Amino acid sequence: MSNIILKVTSLTVDYKSNNSFLFPWEKNKTFRAVEDINFELNEGETLGIVGETGSGKSTIAKAVINLLKVSSGKILFQSNQIANLDEKKMRNYRKEIQMIFQDPLASLNPRMNVGEIISEPLKAHYPNLTKDEIKYQVQDIMSNVGLLSNQINRYPHEFSGGQCQRIGIARSLILKPKLIICDEPVSSLDVSIQAQVINLLKELQEKFKLTYLFITHDLNIAKHMSDNIMVLNLGKMVEINNSFEIFNHPKHNYTKKLISSIPKI
């Protein structure tokens, strides 16, 4: 029997507009980003979240990791309510929930070398580790993501986009998390590099028993990565099912539209 690691119930997130210069009549107007989102994610599985730009995919990701406050609903991580926790209480869950960002280079501090970038979360959560212990763990995780140990003192601008994303993946793995939120992790990479990074993520998932919440607008990638897929449209969930059913027996017209738009190879 599978264990539920993440359960989201009736999740709604609203934004308030602060644009009072160009459109003063819009000031403090509330915009609903996502509404009544419900799903469960089992340990060791991948839930793909797909939809067009503006559908609310990244809003869900940021709400789960508590980068956004929710207006209503619950987010249960390992049966613990984490929605809208203050930073001090959320810190207890930071080790367990990590994120891989869309733009690999922009997510890395250009003034820090690879070793400093990857070890930063480790130093924050385990301040008593020695330099040798930190170096060993950093080099070990670099090896797991396909980086060479002699690259530890190099800086982000010396790497390709794919290598930068490997650095970002290593940083997300260094704390041995249970859940990793992948927010369009390959969308800014060349197609040939995308495949390499996707395959790496699948290998790491099997090796470290990881659970992924995988956000993407690319249905082919979602199909390759996901056990189950949730389809979003304009902030609402229109369909959720296992990957096979979504692609072979879609129920909602919007899902059918998305699938029909996939380029034929």
SEZAKOL-871908 format. One record per residue (C-alpha): residue in three letters; y negated, z, x negated; residue number from 1. Coordinates in Angstrom, 1 decimal. Layout:
<nodes>
> ALA|Y|Z|X|NUM
...
</nodes>
This chain:
<nodes>
> MET|0.0|0.0|0.0|1
> SER|-3.4|-1.0|-1.4|2
> ASN|-6.1|1.6|-2.0|3
> ILE|-9.6|0.9|-0.7|4
> ILE|-12.1|1.4|-3.5|5
> LEU|-15.2|0.1|-1.6|6
> LYS|-15.9|0.3|2.1|7
> VAL|-19.2|-1.0|3.6|8
> THR|-19.9|-0.2|7.3|9
> SER|-22.8|-1.6|9.4|10
> LEU|-24.9|-2.3|6.3|11
> THR|-28.5|-3.3|7.1|12
> VAL|-31.2|-3.8|4.6|13
> ASP|-34.9|-4.4|5.4|14
> TYR|-37.8|-5.4|3.2|15
> LYS|-41.4|-4.7|3.7|16
> SER|-43.9|-7.5|2.7|17
> ASN|-46.6|-6.4|0.4|18
> ASN|-48.3|-9.8|0.3|19
> SER|-51.8|-8.9|1.7|20
> PHE|-53.8|-11.4|-0.3|21
> LEU|-52.6|-14.8|0.8|22
> PHE|-51.2|-13.7|4.1|23
> PRO|-53.0|-10.5|5.1|24
> TRP|-51.4|-10.6|8.6|25
> GLU|-48.0|-10.3|7.0|26
> LYS|-48.8|-7.0|5.3|27
> ASN|-46.2|-4.3|5.9|28
> LYS|-44.2|-6.7|8.1|29
> THR|-40.5|-5.9|8.0|30
> PHE|-38.0|-8.6|7.1|31
> ARG|-34.3|-8.1|7.7|32
> ALA|-32.4|-9.3|4.6|33
> VAL|-28.9|-8.4|5.8|34
> GLU|-27.6|-7.0|9.1|35
> ASP|-24.5|-5.2|10.2|36
> ILE|-22.3|-6.1|7.2|37
> ASN|-18.7|-4.7|7.2|38
> PHE|-16.0|-5.1|4.7|39
> GLU|-13.3|-3.4|2.6|40
> LEU|-12.3|-4.0|-1.0|41
> ASN|-9.0|-2.9|-2.4|42
> GLU|-8.4|-1.8|-5.9|43
> GLY|-7.5|-4.6|-8.3|44
> GLU|-8.7|-7.4|-5.9|45
> THR|-11.7|-9.7|-5.7|46
> LEU|-13.9|-10.1|-2.7|47
> GLY|-15.9|-13.3|-2.9|48
> ILE|-19.3|-13.4|-1.1|49
> VAL|-20.5|-16.9|-0.4|50
> GLY|-23.4|-18.5|1.3|51
> GLU|-26.5|-20.6|0.7|52
> THR|-29.6|-19.4|-1.1|53
> GLY|-31.3|-16.7|0.9|54
> SER|-28.2|-15.7|2.8|55
> GLY|-28.3|-12.1|1.5|56
> LYS|-25.5|-12.2|-1.1|57
> SER|-27.5|-10.5|-3.9|58
> THR|-29.0|-8.1|-1.4|59
> ILE|-25.5|-6.7|-0.7|60
> ALA|-24.8|-6.5|-4.4|61
> LYS|-28.0|-4.6|-5.2|62
> ALA|-27.4|-2.3|-2.3|63
> VAL|-23.9|-1.4|-3.4|64
> ILE|-25.1|-0.5|-6.9|65
> ASN|-28.1|1.3|-5.4|66
> LEU|-30.8|-1.0|-6.8|67
> LEU|-31.9|-1.4|-3.2|68
> LYS|-32.2|1.2|-0.5|69
> VAL|-30.4|0.5|2.7|70
> SER|-32.0|0.8|6.2|71
> SER|-28.8|1.8|7.9|72
> GLY|-25.1|1.9|7.4|73
> LYS|-22.6|3.4|4.9|74
> ILE|-21.4|2.4|1.5|75
> LEU|-18.3|4.4|0.5|76
> PHE|-17.1|4.1|-3.1|77
> GLN|-13.7|5.9|-3.5|78
> SER|-14.4|7.6|-0.2|79
> ASN|-17.8|8.9|-1.4|80
> GLN|-21.0|8.0|0.4|81
> ILE|-23.3|6.4|-2.3|82
> ALA|-25.9|4.6|-0.1|83
> ASN|-29.5|5.8|-0.9|84
> LEU|-28.4|8.4|-3.4|85
> ASP|-31.2|9.6|-5.7|86
> GLU|-30.8|8.5|-9.3|87
> LYS|-29.5|11.9|-10.5|88
> LYS|-26.6|11.9|-8.1|89
> MET|-26.0|8.1|-8.5|90
> ARG|-25.6|8.7|-12.2|91
> ASN|-22.2|10.2|-11.6|92
> TYR|-21.1|6.8|-10.3|93
> ARG|-22.8|4.5|-12.9|94
> LYS|-19.8|4.7|-15.2|95
> GLU|-17.5|3.5|-12.4|96
> ILE|-19.7|0.7|-11.0|97
> GLN|-21.2|-1.9|-13.3|98
> MET|-22.9|-5.3|-12.9|99
> ILE|-22.8|-8.7|-14.5|100
> PHE|-26.1|-10.6|-14.0|101
> GLN|-26.9|-14.2|-13.2|102
> ASP|-29.0|-15.0|-16.2|103
> PRO|-27.2|-13.9|-19.3|104
> LEU|-30.1|-14.2|-21.8|105
> ALA|-32.7|-12.7|-19.5|106
> SER|-30.4|-9.6|-18.9|107
> LEU|-30.2|-8.9|-22.7|108
> ASN|-32.9|-7.1|-24.6|109
> PRO|-34.1|-9.6|-27.3|110
> ARG|-35.1|-6.7|-29.6|111
> MET|-31.6|-5.2|-29.7|112
> ASN|-28.6|-6.6|-31.6|113
> VAL|-25.2|-7.1|-30.0|114
> GLY|-23.9|-3.7|-31.1|115
> GLU|-27.0|-1.9|-29.7|116
> ILE|-26.8|-3.8|-26.4|117
> ILE|-23.1|-3.2|-25.8|118
> SER|-23.3|0.5|-26.9|119
> GLU|-26.4|1.4|-24.9|120
> PRO|-24.4|2.5|-21.8|121
> LEU|-21.9|4.4|-24.0|122
> LYS|-24.7|6.3|-25.7|123
> ALA|-26.4|7.2|-22.4|124
> HIS|-23.2|8.6|-20.8|125
> TYR|-21.4|10.0|-23.9|126
> PRO|-24.2|11.2|-26.2|127
> ASN|-21.8|13.2|-28.3|128
> LEU|-19.8|10.2|-29.6|129
> THR|-20.1|9.6|-33.4|130
> LYS|-21.4|6.4|-34.8|131
> ASP|-17.9|5.5|-36.0|132
> GLU|-16.4|6.1|-32.5|133
> ILE|-19.1|4.0|-30.9|134
> LYS|-18.6|1.2|-33.4|135
> TYR|-14.9|1.2|-32.9|136
> GLN|-15.2|0.9|-29.1|137
> VAL|-17.9|-1.8|-29.3|138
> GLN|-15.8|-3.9|-31.7|139
> ASP|-12.7|-3.4|-29.5|140
> ILE|-14.5|-4.6|-26.4|141
> MET|-16.1|-7.5|-28.3|142
> SER|-12.6|-8.6|-29.3|143
> ASN|-11.5|-8.5|-25.7|144
> VAL|-14.3|-10.8|-24.5|145
> GLY|-13.9|-13.3|-27.3|146
> LEU|-16.6|-12.2|-29.7|147
> LEU|-16.2|-11.7|-33.4|148
> SER|-16.7|-8.3|-35.0|149
> ASN|-19.0|-9.8|-37.6|150
> GLN|-21.4|-10.8|-34.9|151
> ILE|-22.2|-7.2|-34.1|152
> ASN|-25.6|-7.3|-35.9|153
> ARG|-26.8|-10.6|-34.5|154
> TYR|-29.4|-11.0|-31.8|155
> PRO|-29.2|-12.7|-28.4|156
> HIS|-31.3|-15.7|-29.4|157
> GLU|-28.6|-16.6|-32.0|158
> PHE|-26.0|-17.1|-29.2|159
> SER|-25.3|-19.8|-26.7|160
> GLY|-25.5|-19.0|-22.9|161
> GLY|-21.8|-18.6|-22.6|162
> GLN|-21.7|-16.2|-25.6|163
> CYS|-24.6|-14.2|-24.1|164
> GLN|-22.7|-13.8|-20.9|165
> ARG|-19.7|-12.5|-22.9|166
> ILE|-22.1|-10.0|-24.4|167
> GLY|-23.1|-9.0|-20.9|168
> ILE|-19.5|-8.7|-19.8|169
> ALA|-18.7|-6.5|-22.8|170
> ARG|-21.7|-4.3|-21.9|171
> SER|-20.4|-3.9|-18.4|172
> LEU|-16.8|-3.1|-19.6|173
> ILE|-17.7|-0.6|-22.3|174
> LEU|-17.6|2.4|-19.8|175
> LYS|-14.2|1.3|-18.4|176
> PRO|-15.5|0.9|-14.8|177
> LYS|-13.4|0.6|-11.7|178
> LEU|-15.7|-1.9|-9.9|179
> ILE|-17.7|-4.7|-11.4|180
> ILE|-20.3|-6.6|-9.3|181
> CYS|-20.6|-10.2|-10.5|182
> ASP|-23.9|-11.6|-9.2|183
> GLU|-23.6|-15.4|-9.7|184
> PRO|-22.3|-14.8|-13.3|185
> VAL|-21.8|-18.4|-14.2|186
> SER|-24.4|-20.3|-12.1|187
> SER|-26.7|-20.8|-15.1|188
> LEU|-24.0|-22.0|-17.5|189
> ASP|-22.7|-25.6|-18.1|190
> VAL|-19.7|-26.6|-16.1|191
> SER|-17.4|-26.6|-19.1|192
> ILE|-18.5|-23.1|-20.1|193
> GLN|-18.2|-21.9|-16.5|194
> ALA|-14.5|-22.4|-16.5|195
> GLN|-14.1|-20.4|-19.8|196
> VAL|-16.0|-17.5|-18.4|197
> ILE|-14.2|-17.5|-15.1|198
> ASN|-10.9|-17.6|-16.8|199
> LEU|-12.0|-14.7|-19.1|200
> LEU|-13.0|-12.6|-16.0|201
> LYS|-9.6|-13.2|-14.5|202
> GLU|-7.8|-12.2|-17.7|203
> LEU|-9.9|-9.1|-18.0|204
> GLN|-9.2|-8.2|-14.4|205
> GLU|-5.5|-8.3|-15.0|206
> LYS|-5.7|-6.4|-18.4|207
> PHE|-8.0|-3.6|-17.2|208
> LYS|-7.0|-3.5|-13.5|209
> LEU|-10.6|-4.3|-12.5|210
> THR|-11.9|-4.8|-9.0|211
> TYR|-14.6|-7.5|-8.5|212
> LEU|-17.3|-8.0|-5.9|213
> PHE|-18.0|-11.7|-6.7|214
> ILE|-21.2|-13.3|-5.5|215
> THR|-21.4|-17.1|-5.7|216
> HIS|-22.8|-20.1|-3.9|217
> ASP|-20.1|-22.3|-5.4|218
> LEU|-17.1|-22.4|-3.0|219
> ASN|-14.8|-23.8|-5.7|220
> ILE|-15.4|-20.9|-7.9|221
> ALA|-15.0|-18.5|-5.0|222
> LYS|-11.6|-20.1|-4.2|223
> HIS|-10.4|-19.8|-7.8|224
> MET|-11.6|-16.1|-8.2|225
> SER|-11.1|-14.5|-4.8|226
> ASP|-8.3|-12.8|-2.9|227
> ASN|-10.6|-12.6|0.2|228
> ILE|-13.9|-14.3|1.0|229
> MET|-16.8|-13.2|3.2|230
> VAL|-19.1|-16.0|4.4|231
> LEU|-22.8|-15.1|4.9|232
> ASN|-25.5|-17.1|6.8|233
> LEU|-29.1|-15.9|7.2|234
> GLY|-28.1|-12.3|6.4|235
> LYS|-25.2|-12.0|8.8|236
> MET|-21.5|-12.1|8.1|237
> VAL|-20.0|-15.1|10.0|238
> GLU|-16.4|-14.9|8.8|239
> ILE|-14.2|-12.8|6.5|240
> ASN|-10.6|-13.6|5.7|241
> ASN|-8.2|-14.3|2.8|242
> SER|-9.0|-17.2|0.6|243
> PHE|-6.3|-19.5|1.9|244
> GLU|-7.3|-19.0|5.5|245
> ILE|-11.0|-19.5|4.8|246
> PHE|-10.3|-22.9|3.1|247
> ASN|-7.5|-24.2|5.2|248
> HIS|-8.2|-22.7|8.7|249
> PRO|-11.9|-21.8|8.9|250
> LYS|-12.9|-20.4|12.2|251
> HIS|-16.7|-20.5|12.2|252
> ASN|-18.7|-23.8|12.3|253
> TYR|-20.9|-22.6|9.4|254
> THR|-17.8|-22.0|7.3|255
> LYS|-16.5|-25.5|8.2|256
> LYS|-19.9|-27.0|7.2|257
> LEU|-19.8|-25.3|3.8|258
> ILE|-16.3|-26.4|3.1|259
> SER|-17.0|-30.0|4.2|260
> SER|-19.9|-30.1|1.8|261
> ILE|-17.7|-29.4|-1.3|262
> PRO|-17.7|-32.5|-3.5|263
> LYS|-14.4|-34.3|-3.5|264
> ILE|-12.9|-34.7|-6.9|265
</nodes>
